[in-house]
Structures are given as structure tokens and as C-alpha cells.
Amino acid sequence: MAYTPELSESASATLRRISWALNQPMTKTMNAIFEKIPSLMDREKVCETCRDPSACNICGFNGKEAA
């Protein structure tokens, strides 16, 4: 089961507005954001500091498409 943290009021408002701009539900928009983030961050740093190597096969930072 995926961990589902609550969003702050500000984060929720931002996500809602991005969703409206993309004409997509918030759930799909959040997934799209998380698919984009690995291209914006230092993958090596993220992997070096990872505390859960059991999820490498599905993680966006591993450089491979998730199955």
C-alpha cells in the first residue's frame, strides 16, 4: 500500500490549480509531478541518501521506466 501523506493547505491549493491548468484530476496531476521530479534533481544524491533500496525497481530515480 502506498503512503498517502496529507497535503498542506498551500500545497493542496497549488496542486488543484495545476490540475485545472492541465484539465486532469489531482491524482493524475500528482503522479505527473512525481514522474517529472527525477529529471529536475540530482539522481546520484537521491540514491546515495536512499533509506529503502527494496523499492529501486519502481523508483523514478533509478533511471529506468517503472514497469
C-alpha positions, -999 to +999 in steps of 0.1 A: +000+000+000+013+034-009+019+060+019-005+089+014+006+120+034-018+149+039-010+180+019-007+214+035-035+239+026-010+257+003+002+225-014-034+214-020-043+248-035-012+247-057-019+211-069-056+220-076-046+249-098-020+229-117-047+202-122-071+228-135-045+240-159-038+205-172-075+196-172-067+165-152-078+151-118-055+160-089-044+123-086-032+122-122-015+156-118+003+145-086+016+114-104+027+135-134+046+158-110+064+128-094+073+115-128+089+148-137+108+154-104+136+129-111+147+149-142+149+180-120+170+166-092+205+150-088+197+113-091+231+103-076+225+123-045+190+109-040+202+073-045+232+079-021+208+090+006+181+064+000+170+045+030+149+019+012+168+001-016+139-025-018+120-001-040+147+007-065+129-012-093+099+011-091+117+044-081+118+072-107+154+080-097+168+046-109+169+059-145+146+032-158+109+033-166+087+018-139+071-014-151 
